[in-house]
Amino acid sequence: MQFKRQKKNINGILLLDKPLGFSSNQALQKIKWLLKAAKAGHTGTLDPLATGLLPLCFGEATKFAHYLTDADKTYIATMKLGATTTTGDAEGEVLSIHAVNVSRLDFEAACEQFVGEISQTPPMYSALKFEGKALYEYARAGVEIERKARLVTIRSIQVNAFSGDEAVIAVACSKGTYIRTLAEDIGKQLGCGAHLTGLRRTATADYRIEQAITLEQFEAMGDEQRLAALAPPDSAVHYLPAITLDGDAAFYLLQGQAVWCSGAIPPGLLRLYNEQQVFLGLGELQDDGKIAPKRLMQQVNN
């Protein structure tokens, strides 16, 4: 007789250093299984060939996952100049080879052209969905889907290393930026072509790769250690102003009602806490001066 695995209501965020070769969903499902968690979600896809910071949300923390998905990211990218590939990275077949006669100054100047708001066309080899299927599924079948260009913002590009036909850059960017497309576009700007040979995400919002834990480390932990490794759900939105509500206001807020709060209340979204500093969820200041609930922590209301 096969026993059904008991799932647990676990609330928190694991900062995973995603290993090479795992899709974001494979990494999520592995950690979810280890935690025996009932509910989970990740916060922005990393390709199997990319490594690095992948925040995984569990339980009530999934309510705030989109704030991380929408947040700025930082990557370390390794580029190979002089060759283009079908996929824009080292996995693809070589499309063209060109001589490379580029100095570090030339390369830095080319990178500078892409800082700011730019237009990018998503690559065919991406997880972007079209009619319910990822674009890479069409690409593998030899089908080209028309993609609309979209605006993304490159905050900065720092050249960490440059040698002949190889370069390492640190890119800070908005959500939805494709680093392989950026690498291809830099290569095009230089006239020699380029593709990505390595990619590592080092930051999402205010989370840093130094805070992350590897899959091997997490597997080696006991159950209590694994739970202790989770960051609290409110860490996903800790950049928002925090407001403490008195007992009555906290009670009525959790009933879905807008409430009064004394003192100066900043506009926009707010982190809300009760007098015991338990995180209640998010609220927003209304025109009438009350704080309206926007996203509440369910277990507080039980």
C-alpha positions in Angstrom: 0.0 0.0 0.0 1.3 3.4 -1.0 1.0 6.2 1.5 0.3 9.7 0.4 3.0 12.1 1.4 1.9 14.6 4.0 2.3 18.2 2.8 3.0 21.1 5.2 1.8 24.7 5.2 5.2 26.4 5.1 5.6 30.2 4.7 8.9 31.8 3.7 11.4 32.4 0.9 14.4 30.3 0.1 17.2 32.1 -1.7 18.5 29.3 -3.9 21.8 29.3 -5.8 20.3 27.4 -8.8 22.6 24.8 -10.2 23.7 24.4 -13.8 21.4 22.2 -15.9 18.3 22.7 -13.8 15.3 24.6 -15.1 13.8 27.0 -12.6 10.7 24.7 -12.2 12.9 21.6 -11.7 14.8 23.5 -8.9 11.5 24.6 -7.4 9.9 21.2 -7.4 13.1 19.6 -5.9 13.1 22.1 -3.0 9.3 21.9 -2.6 9.6 18.1 -2.3 12.4 18.4 0.3 10.3 20.8 2.4 7.1 18.8 1.9 5.6 22.2 1.1 2.0 22.4 0.0 2.3 25.6 -2.1 5.3 27.1 -3.9 6.3 29.4 -6.8 9.5 30.9 -8.2 10.2 34.5 -9.1 11.5 34.8 -12.6 12.9 32.1 -14.9 16.5 31.3 -15.1 17.6 29.2 -18.1 19.0 25.7 -17.4 22.4 27.0 -18.6 22.3 29.9 -16.1 23.1 29.6 -12.5 22.6 31.9 -9.5 20.0 33.6 -7.4 16.5 32.2 -7.7 14.2 33.2 -4.8 11.6 30.5 -4.2 8.4 31.4 -2.4 6.4 29.0 -0.2 2.9 29.3 1.2 1.8 32.9 2.1 5.0 34.2 0.6 3.7 33.4 -2.9 1.3 36.3 -2.5 4.3 38.6 -2.8 6.3 36.7 -5.4 5.4 39.1 -8.2 7.1 41.9 -6.4 10.3 39.9 -6.9 9.5 38.9 -10.5 9.0 42.5 -11.3 12.1 43.7 -9.5 15.5 44.7 -11.1 18.0 41.9 -11.5 21.8 41.8 -11.8 23.8 39.3 -13.8 27.4 38.3 -14.5 27.6 37.3 -18.2 30.5 35.8 -20.1 30.6 36.5 -23.8 32.5 35.1 -26.8 33.1 37.6 -29.6 33.5 36.6 -33.2 30.8 33.9 -33.5 27.0 33.9 -33.5 24.8 30.8 -32.8 21.3 29.7 -33.4 20.4 30.0 -29.7 22.5 33.1 -28.8 24.5 30.9 -26.4 27.0 28.1 -26.4 24.3 25.4 -26.8 23.4 26.4 -30.3 25.0 25.7 -33.7 27.4 28.2 -35.0 25.8 30.5 -37.6 28.7 32.7 -38.5 32.3 33.3 -37.6 34.1 36.7 -37.9 37.6 38.0 -37.2 37.8 40.0 -33.9 39.7 43.2 -33.9 38.3 44.9 -30.9 40.1 46.7 -28.1 38.8 47.0 -24.5 37.9 50.6 -25.2 35.9 49.6 -28.3 34.1 47.0 -26.3 33.3 49.4 -23.4 32.1 52.0 -25.9 29.8 49.4 -27.5 28.4 48.4 -24.1 27.7 52.0 -23.2 25.4 52.3 -26.3 22.9 49.9 -24.5 22.7 51.6 -21.1 19.3 53.2 -20.6 15.9 52.2 -22.1 16.3 50.0 -25.1 14.2 47.9 -27.4 14.7 44.1 -27.3 13.1 41.3 -29.3 12.8 38.2 -27.2 14.8 35.3 -28.5 13.1 32.2 -30.0 15.1 30.1 -27.5 13.3 31.5 -24.5 10.6 30.4 -22.0 8.3 33.2 -23.2 4.9 31.6 -23.9 3.0 31.7 -27.3 -0.5 30.0 -27.3 0.4 28.1 -24.2 3.8 26.8 -25.3 7.3 28.1 -24.6 9.0 29.7 -27.6 11.9 27.3 -27.3 9.5 24.4 -28.1 8.6 26.0 -31.4 12.3 26.8 -32.1 13.3 23.1 -31.5 10.6 22.1 -34.0 12.0 24.6 -36.5 9.1 26.9 -36.3 9.7 30.7 -36.2 7.2 32.8 -34.2 6.9 36.5 -34.8 7.9 38.3 -31.6 7.1 41.9 -30.7 10.0 44.1 -29.6 9.6 45.5 -26.1 11.2 48.2 -24.0 13.6 47.2 -21.2 16.0 49.2 -19.1 19.7 48.5 -18.7 20.7 50.3 -15.5 24.4 49.7 -16.0 27.0 47.6 -17.7 30.4 47.1 -16.1 33.2 45.4 -17.9 34.8 43.1 -15.4 37.3 41.4 -17.8 38.2 41.6 -21.5 40.8 39.6 -23.4 40.8 39.3 -27.2 37.6 37.6 -28.0 36.2 37.0 -24.5 34.6 39.4 -22.1 32.9 39.3 -18.7 30.3 42.0 -17.9 28.1 42.8 -14.9 24.6 43.9 -16.0 22.0 45.6 -13.8 18.6 45.6 -15.6 14.9 45.7 -15.4 12.6 42.7 -15.5 12.2 41.0 -18.9 15.7 41.7 -20.1 17.3 38.9 -22.1 21.0 38.9 -21.5 21.7 36.6 -24.4 20.0 39.1 -26.7 22.1 41.9 -25.2 25.2 39.9 -25.9 24.2 39.4 -29.5 23.3 43.1 -29.9 26.7 44.1 -28.5 28.4 41.8 -30.9 26.3 43.2 -33.8 27.3 46.7 -32.7 31.0 45.7 -32.8 30.5 44.1 -36.3 31.9 40.7 -35.2 29.0 39.0 -33.6 28.9 37.4 -30.2 27.1 34.9 -28.1 26.8 34.0 -24.4 29.0 31.3 -22.9 28.0 31.8 -19.2 25.3 33.5 -17.1 25.0 33.9 -13.4 22.3 36.0 -11.6 23.8 37.8 -8.6 20.9 39.9 -7.4 17.1 40.1 -7.4 15.7 43.3 -5.8 17.7 43.6 -2.5 18.6 39.9 -2.3 22.2 39.0 -3.0 23.8 35.8 -4.2 26.0 35.8 -1.0 22.8 35.1 0.9 21.8 32.1 -1.3 22.2 28.4 -0.5 23.1 25.7 -2.9 20.9 22.6 -3.6 23.6 20.4 -2.1 23.7 22.4 1.1 19.9 22.3 1.4 19.8 18.6 0.8 22.3 18.0 3.6 20.2 19.8 6.1 17.7 18.4 8.6 14.1 19.5 8.6 14.5 22.2 11.2 17.6 23.6 9.5 15.7 23.8 6.2 12.9 25.8 7.8 15.5 28.1 9.5 17.0 28.8 6.1 13.8 30.4 4.9 13.6 34.2 4.9 10.3 35.6 6.2 7.6 36.6 3.6 7.8 40.3 4.3 11.5 40.3 3.2 10.2 40.3 -0.4 8.7 43.8 0.2 11.0 45.2 3.0 11.8 48.3 0.8 8.2 49.5 1.4 7.4 51.8 4.4 6.3 49.9 7.5 3.3 50.9 9.6 2.3 49.5 13.0 -1.5 49.3 13.7 -3.1 49.2 17.1 -5.2 46.2 18.2 -8.5 47.5 16.9 -7.2 48.7 13.5 -5.3 45.4 13.0 -8.5 43.4 13.8 -10.7 45.4 11.4 -8.0 45.4 8.7 -8.0 41.6 8.8 -11.8 41.7 8.2 -11.1 43.4 4.9 -12.0 46.9 6.2 -10.1 50.2 5.6 -8.8 51.6 8.9 -7.5 54.8 10.5 -3.9 55.0 11.7 -2.4 57.9 13.6 0.7 59.8 12.5 2.0 60.7 9.0 1.2 57.9 6.5 3.3 57.9 3.3 1.4 57.4 0.0 1.6 54.1 -1.9 1.9 50.6 -0.7 2.7 49.9 2.9 3.9 47.0 5.0 1.4 46.5 7.9 2.2 45.0 11.3 0.3 44.6 14.5 1.6 45.7 17.9 3.4 42.4 18.3 5.2 43.2 15.0 3.5 40.3 13.2 3.4 41.0 9.5 -0.3 41.4 8.4 0.3 42.1 4.7 0.1 45.1 2.5 -2.2 48.1 2.5 -2.4 51.4 0.7 -3.4 54.9 1.8 -6.7 56.1 0.4 -7.8 59.6 -0.4 -9.9 59.7 2.8 -6.8 59.1 4.9 -7.7 55.4 5.8 -5.4 52.4 5.0 -7.1 49.9 2.7 -6.0 46.3 2.8 -4.4 45.1 -0.5 -2.7 41.7 0.2 -3.2 40.1 3.6 -1.4 37.2 5.3 -4.0 34.4 5.5 -2.7 32.6 8.6 -2.8 35.7 10.7 -6.6 35.8 10.1 -7.1 32.2 11.2 
